[in-house]
Amino acid sequence: MRIDFDQIDQKLKYKVMTASVIPRPPALVTTVDSHGEPNAAPFSFFNCFSDEPPIVALGIGRRASGPKKDTGRNIEETGEFVAHIVDESMFEGMLKTASALPQGINELPLAGFETIESDHVVPPRIPQAPIAFECRRYVTVQCGMARDIVLGEVLAAHIRDDLWDGGREYINWGGKFPIARLYGTLYASLGEVYSGQAPDPDELLK
Ligand SMILES: Cc1cc2nc3c(=O)[nH]c(=O)nc-3n(C[C@H](O)[C@H](O)[C@H](O)COP(=O)(O)O)c2cc1C
């Protein structure tokens, strides 16, 4: 089966892309509008792409009716966001924040999330999240009319105390990994975990 992307509509492109690149980690993103009103929504077009500078990316679409989503508009106006990694305890709440509520309504209390002040940016942080990245917009790439790819520079990472192994300076998930989005309404928890590493070139060539 070959699908030429110049022959198909946006809906099928979405289905092929999102069901091919799986799993993707949803980020629960908090922003504030120009009046300081908080907003939250999940984005699974999300990943990290660089460590120096530390960069994460969000792919933010428009609403079916045309206007920017609140998250996209807020980042455009303020240049700031907090991207939270989501664990199973946050799953139901995360889904509530995806509801297309009218602009200016704060999804966070409706979803049952408490927030605290961030240290470097105005959008609030959800302390329940295993990890939160305080981010400042690095650059926004407008892809066509319908999608903005926002690169954010991570100013600070908040790692929940129970996950941080200070002695060895690493994140210890203790087997309870973040949730993974598959496609449509399907999600997954990570199953079997195994280890591997690239061979030494001399080993490979001998
Ligand atoms: C798990 C999950 C992942 C999502 N990922 C994205 C995404 O990557 N990009 C996007 O534009 N919308 C995504 N959505 C839809 C937005 O969360 C939804 O449109 C939301 O209402 C936007 O809220 P806002 O207007 O407050 O920004 C996702 C929804 C869910 C449930």
The ligand as an SDF file (V2000), in Angstrom:
LIG
                    3D

 31 33  0  0  0  0  0  0  0  0999 V2000
   -4.0470   13.3050   24.5260 C   0  0  0  0  0  0  0  0  0  0  0  0
   -4.3580   14.4590   23.6320 C   0  0  0  0  0  0  0  0  0  0  0  0
   -3.3640   14.9720   22.8270 C   0  0  0  0  0  0  0  0  0  0  0  0
   -3.6180   16.0730   21.9960 C   0  0  0  0  0  0  0  0  0  0  0  0
   -2.6160   16.5350   21.2090 N   0  0  0  0  0  0  0  0  0  0  0  0
   -2.8170   17.6300   20.4540 C   0  0  0  0  0  0  0  0  0  0  0  0
   -1.7580   18.1540   19.6600 C   0  0  0  0  0  0  0  0  0  0  0  0
   -0.6220   17.6480   19.6490 O   0  0  0  0  0  0  0  0  0  0  0  0
   -2.0140   19.2660   18.9340 N   0  0  0  0  0  0  0  0  0  0  0  0
   -3.2320   19.8850   18.9510 C   0  0  0  0  0  0  0  0  0  0  0  0
   -3.3980   20.9040   18.2830 O   0  0  0  0  0  0  0  0  0  0  0  0
   -4.2500   19.4100   19.6940 N   0  0  0  0  0  0  0  0  0  0  0  0
   -4.0700   18.3090   20.4450 C   0  0  0  0  0  0  0  0  0  0  0  0
   -5.0930   17.8240   21.2180 N   0  0  0  0  0  0  0  0  0  0  0  0
   -6.3560   18.5490   21.2660 C   0  0  0  0  0  0  0  0  0  0  0  0
   -6.2630   19.7570   22.2240 C   0  0  0  0  0  0  0  0  0  0  0  0
   -5.8700   19.3510   23.5180 O   0  0  0  0  0  0  0  0  0  0  0  0
   -7.6530   20.4170   22.2910 C   0  0  0  0  0  0  0  0  0  0  0  0
   -7.9420   20.9680   21.0160 O   0  0  0  0  0  0  0  0  0  0  0  0
   -7.7790   21.4630   23.3740 C   0  0  0  0  0  0  0  0  0  0  0  0
   -9.1330   21.8370   23.4970 O   0  0  0  0  0  0  0  0  0  0  0  0
   -6.9740   22.7170   23.1000 C   0  0  0  0  0  0  0  0  0  0  0  0
   -7.1970   23.5710   24.1930 O   0  0  0  0  0  0  0  0  0  0  0  0
   -6.8830   25.1110   24.2310 P   0  0  0  0  0  0  0  0  0  0  0  0
   -7.7980   25.8090   23.2360 O   0  0  0  0  0  0  0  0  0  0  0  0
   -7.1920   25.4700   25.6480 O   0  0  0  0  0  0  0  0  0  0  0  0
   -5.4430   25.2790   23.8620 O   0  0  0  0  0  0  0  0  0  0  0  0
   -4.8960   16.6870   21.9960 C   0  0  0  0  0  0  0  0  0  0  0  0
   -5.9170   16.1510   22.8050 C   0  0  0  0  0  0  0  0  0  0  0  0
   -5.6470   15.0490   23.6030 C   0  0  0  0  0  0  0  0  0  0  0  0
   -6.7480   14.4840   24.4640 C   0  0  0  0  0  0  0  0  0  0  0  0
  1  2  1  0
  2  3  1  0
  2 30  2  0
  3  4  2  0
  4  5  1  0
  4 28  1  0
  5  6  2  0
  6  7  1  0
  6 13  1  0
  7  8  2  0
  7  9  1  0
  9 10  1  0
 10 11  2  0
 10 12  1  0
 12 13  2  0
 13 14  1  0
 14 15  1  0
 14 28  1  0
 15 16  1  0
 16 17  1  0
 16 18  1  0
 18 19  1  0
 18 20  1  0
 20 21  1  0
 20 22  1  0
 22 23  1  0
 23 24  1  0
 24 25  2  0
 24 26  1  0
 24 27  1  0
 28 29  2  0
 29 30  1  0
 30 31  1  0
M  END
$$$$
